[in-house]
Amino acid sequence: MEKGQKISIGEKLAFGAGDCGCNFVWNVLALFMTIYYTDSVMISAAAVGGIMLASRIFDGISDLVMGAIIDKTKTRWGKARPWLLWMAPFMAIALVLTFSVPDIGETGKIIYAFCTYFFLTVVVYTAANLPYNALLSFITDSQKERTSLSSVRFFMVNLLVIALAFITPPAAKALGWFGITSIYGIIAMCCLLITFFFCKERVQPVATKEENIGFFKSLSYLVKNKYFIYLTIIFVMDYIMFAVNSSSGMYYVKYIFHDENMFGVITLFCNIPLMLSCLFFQVIANKFGKWNCMIGGYVVMIIGFGIIALFPDNYYCALLGNVIAGIGRAPHNAGLFALVADVVDYGEWKTNKRIEGVTYSVTSFGMKVGGGVGGAIVGIVLAMGSYDGSVAVQSASAITAIMAIYVYIPIAICILGILLMLTANIDKVYPQVIRDLAIRRAKEN
């Protein structure tokens, strides 16, 4: 209900810690996995694209299955929290294994890379991150508090991303990928445990508490929830865009500005505006609605990427473009995950069944499928541009390919996103949804 519990700043920070833990894994993959494979392990760009794309075939299934498992989980800690406790150590182990490809020949390296990448993204990350995202709807039923939790969470995550961008390149050279990922893995584990110990599950389903809803029955309810379909598409599109842009950042600074240390600078100029914008997102969303804010975010990102596209080798335009793109990303970083909780409410209103776990599979599905497809696009486009990780100076076709993945493809995705989101808006029906649910729950009690 909109009245909901007031969540303390301490619990909001503890909730954000869990996403920091996930992003010690996810953002290291997004920012450095591709260039680690192509430039450190010397796996071809085409093979890298194949590794990431092949893993995505199984991701959709693992997300839906994990969502159903969450719905069936019953422990004294709740439905989502226990999975953070159980999976925390495996996140650390899987991250280290993924960045420890041995020199066992081209075929052996590809097989090892696929197996470890599959284990981390399809199995371990799904079993940790999907429950974490579902936890938002269990902590509170207040739309404003959910938006606030998401804003705090993404402020913390983007601060982390800046730190990772500055620290990781020199640290990887000094400690090796095994050393730095070992440190990151331990920190990730501790962050997940903080969320487990200091967050509470307060929202208890009413309509489904006595009913055991099967996996396929849950899917039949999701099909009736049109906003679940919309949000799934938006999640996938956004994370393809984020993955393509983020994965190509190191290539952009290395081969256009010939300075890998600039990666931390452009990340800083993108993420500081993003973080500050996330802090104000709740106020703006309350006035204009999350859905409209996300449409505006696409427009702003197009402007930012467009500046970089017009002046690709101008240092100051690169910084300005990233500042503007960072502002545009804020409604998507903070708004997407808060919208999932609204979609859960809409589904309960529409079908009289509340299924958080499977509904929240959209978050993990969108992140991993979008991230995987985005990573595959990076590998495929680089291969098409004849990129060669063993040389210091790339061909003109390779430079064009780098620009395509850094700005041209993100612009195209933003345009598609605007066209899609103009066809629907959950904010218009949500007030009615929350009023009707309040009445139903009052009757049940």
Disulfide bonds with the S-S distance in Angstrom:
none
